[in-house]
Amino acid sequence: MNGVSRIRLLTAACHASNAEQVERVVSLANDIDPLTQRDAIAAAQRVELHFPSFTDGRAYSQAYLIRRRLGFAGDLRATGDVLADQLAQMERTGFSSAVLSDDVDVDDAQRQLQRFAAFYQGDAAHDAPFRRTEPERR
């Protein structure tokens, strides 16, 4: 996506085996206002946001608030019912990693991400819209 690194995809087993490597992790349920957890998030290395079901998207709003209003620069991880269809939107709202549901194949999820190379609109990671840097020559 315009030379920017993509969201990191993890299996549940990989997520569990790496849990001890990061000391300061904040896990938020999707009904918590992240602005009330400002101090904990500022001190965290990773913030984990939970998707209890595919149809519950409150964690998207949390991610956007954490990235844009709180300026969190660490790992913002999606957990729970994470499907390949959600990954592009997760990336655009600020997630840097996602723990895929057990029935999601990592290669299929990666192919889903590659379907969208760029977006015209700005998002949590990019202020300006996508624009060609040089005029196209004919």
One Martini backbone bead per residue (centre of mass of N, CA, C, O) as a GRO file, in nm:
protein
  138
    1MET     BB    1   0.077   0.050   0.031
    2ASN     BB    2   0.271   0.277  -0.073
    3GLY     BB    3   0.520   0.132   0.098
    4VAL     BB    4   0.359   0.017   0.328
    5SER     BB    5   0.315  -0.163   0.582
    6ARG     BB    6   0.142  -0.430   0.678
    7ILE     BB    7  -0.052  -0.623   0.832
    8ARG     BB    8  -0.010  -0.853   1.082
    9LEU     BB    9  -0.030  -1.206   1.070
   10LEU     BB   10  -0.188  -1.430   1.308
   11THR     BB   11  -0.199  -1.690   1.498
   12ALA     BB   12  -0.305  -1.816   1.788
   13ALA     BB   13  -0.039  -1.964   1.856
   14CYS     BB   14   0.152  -1.724   1.811
   15HIS     BB   15   0.022  -1.533   2.015
   16ALA     BB   16   0.062  -1.719   2.265
   17SER     BB   17   0.381  -1.758   2.240
   18ASN     BB   18   0.424  -1.417   2.251
   19ALA     BB   19   0.302  -1.297   2.522
   20GLU     BB   20   0.578  -1.259   2.699
   21GLN     BB   21   0.748  -1.042   2.518
   22VAL     BB   22   0.539  -0.834   2.627
   23GLU     BB   23   0.491  -0.629   2.898
   24ARG     BB   24   0.288  -0.390   2.780
   25VAL     BB   25  -0.051  -0.479   2.800
   26VAL     BB   26  -0.363  -0.378   2.656
   27SER     BB   27  -0.698  -0.485   2.723
   28LEU     BB   28  -1.000  -0.427   2.534
   29ALA     BB   29  -1.307  -0.397   2.537
   30ASN     BB   30  -1.564  -0.291   2.307
   31ASP     BB   31  -1.709  -0.104   2.561
   32ILE     BB   32  -1.459   0.080   2.583
   33ASP     BB   33  -1.327   0.385   2.641
   34PRO     BB   34  -1.013   0.482   2.547
   35LEU     BB   35  -1.000   0.769   2.687
   36THR     BB   36  -1.008   0.636   2.986
   37GLN     BB   37  -0.708   0.483   2.901
   38ARG     BB   38  -0.471   0.676   2.836
   39ASP     BB   39  -0.235   0.597   3.034
   40ALA     BB   40  -0.214   0.296   2.964
   41ILE     BB   41  -0.165   0.337   2.659
   42ALA     BB   42   0.093   0.516   2.680
   43ALA     BB   43   0.253   0.263   2.835
   44ALA     BB   44   0.221   0.081   2.598
   45GLN     BB   45   0.311  -0.161   2.347
   46ARG     BB   46   0.021  -0.302   2.353
   47VAL     BB   47  -0.304  -0.319   2.192
   48GLU     BB   48  -0.604  -0.499   2.260
   49LEU     BB   49  -0.875  -0.576   2.042
   50HIS     BB   50  -1.215  -0.691   2.046
   51PHE     BB   51  -1.396  -0.942   1.847
   52PRO     BB   52  -1.678  -1.119   1.924
   53SER     BB   53  -1.784  -1.054   1.626
   54PHE     BB   54  -1.828  -0.990   1.297
   55THR     BB   55  -2.080  -0.774   1.361
   56ASP     BB   56  -1.874  -0.627   1.568
   57GLY     BB   57  -1.726  -0.285   1.517
   58ARG     BB   58  -1.612  -0.118   1.770
   59ALA     BB   59  -1.297  -0.158   1.733
   60TYR     BB   60  -1.259   0.043   1.506
   61SER     BB   61  -1.311   0.298   1.673
   62GLN     BB   62  -1.095   0.250   1.881
   63ALA     BB   63  -0.853   0.250   1.691
   64TYR     BB   64  -0.884   0.535   1.583
   65LEU     BB   65  -0.860   0.679   1.856
   66ILE     BB   66  -0.581   0.569   1.937
   67ARG     BB   67  -0.427   0.683   1.692
   68ARG     BB   68  -0.539   0.985   1.662
   69ARG     BB   69  -0.593   1.098   1.961
   70LEU     BB   70  -0.351   0.934   2.124
   71GLY     BB   71  -0.092   0.847   1.943
   72PHE     BB   72  -0.044   0.555   1.900
   73ALA     BB   73   0.265   0.352   1.802
   74GLY     BB   74   0.208   0.076   1.855
   75ASP     BB   75   0.067  -0.223   1.891
   76LEU     BB   76  -0.239  -0.299   1.714
   77ARG     BB   77  -0.462  -0.560   1.815
   78ALA     BB   78  -0.657  -0.812   1.678
   79THR     BB   79  -0.923  -0.996   1.831
   80GLY     BB   80  -1.102  -1.288   1.772
   81ASP     BB   81  -1.335  -1.245   1.509
   82VAL     BB   82  -1.110  -1.284   1.253
   83LEU     BB   83  -1.137  -1.197   0.917
   84ALA     BB   84  -1.039  -1.145   0.596
   85ASP     BB   85  -1.261  -0.922   0.526
   86GLN     BB   86  -1.142  -0.712   0.761
   87LEU     BB   87  -0.839  -0.622   0.711
   88ALA     BB   88  -0.850  -0.356   0.554
   89GLN     BB   89  -1.011  -0.200   0.771
   90MET     BB   90  -0.816  -0.242   1.000
   91GLU     BB   91  -0.577  -0.099   0.872
   92ARG     BB   92  -0.731   0.182   0.828
   93THR     BB   93  -0.791   0.210   1.158
   94GLY     BB   94  -0.479   0.100   1.287
   95PHE     BB   95  -0.396  -0.176   1.259
   96SER     BB   96  -0.091  -0.397   1.288
   97SER     BB   97  -0.249  -0.656   1.399
   98ALA     BB   98  -0.373  -1.008   1.360
   99VAL     BB   99  -0.585  -1.260   1.493
  100LEU     BB  100  -0.680  -1.531   1.355
  101SER     BB  101  -0.899  -1.740   1.302
  102ASP     BB  102  -0.885  -2.080   1.292
  103ASP     BB  103  -1.046  -2.091   0.991
  104VAL     BB  104  -0.808  -1.909   0.883
  105ASP     BB  105  -0.606  -1.862   0.619
  106VAL     BB  106  -0.318  -1.694   0.574
  107ASP     BB  107  -0.299  -1.691   0.262
  108ASP     BB  108  -0.586  -1.587   0.211
  109ALA     BB  109  -0.550  -1.323   0.371
  110GLN     BB  110  -0.318  -1.210   0.202
  111ARG     BB  111  -0.474  -1.198  -0.066
  112GLN     BB  112  -0.688  -1.001   0.031
  113LEU     BB  113  -0.490  -0.762   0.079
  114GLN     BB  114  -0.379  -0.753  -0.229
  115ARG     BB  115  -0.640  -0.637  -0.371
  116PHE     BB  116  -0.550  -0.359  -0.212
  117ALA     BB  117  -0.309  -0.119  -0.281
  118ALA     BB  118  -0.512   0.136  -0.269
  119PHE     BB  119  -0.637   0.464  -0.159
  120TYR     BB  120  -0.799   0.771  -0.179
  121GLN     BB  121  -0.843   0.782   0.108
  122GLY     BB  122  -0.803   0.855   0.410
  123ASP     BB  123  -0.661   0.749   0.732
  124ALA     BB  124  -0.509   0.658   1.019
  125ALA     BB  125  -0.219   0.652   0.853
  126HIS     BB  126  -0.343   0.866   0.631
  127ASP     BB  127  -0.412   1.190   0.553
  128ALA     BB  128  -0.378   1.176   0.261
  129PRO     BB  129  -0.454   1.122  -0.036
  130PHE     BB  130  -0.415   0.947  -0.305
  131ARG     BB  131  -0.130   1.025  -0.519
  132ARG     BB  132   0.030   1.105  -0.785
  133THR     BB  133   0.358   1.230  -0.811
  134GLU     BB  134   0.350   1.192  -1.123
  135PRO     BB  135   0.290   1.255  -1.425
  136GLU     BB  136   0.146   1.112  -1.682
  137ARG     BB  137   0.286   0.962  -1.963
  138ARG     BB  138   0.225   0.937  -2.334
   0.00000   0.00000   0.00000
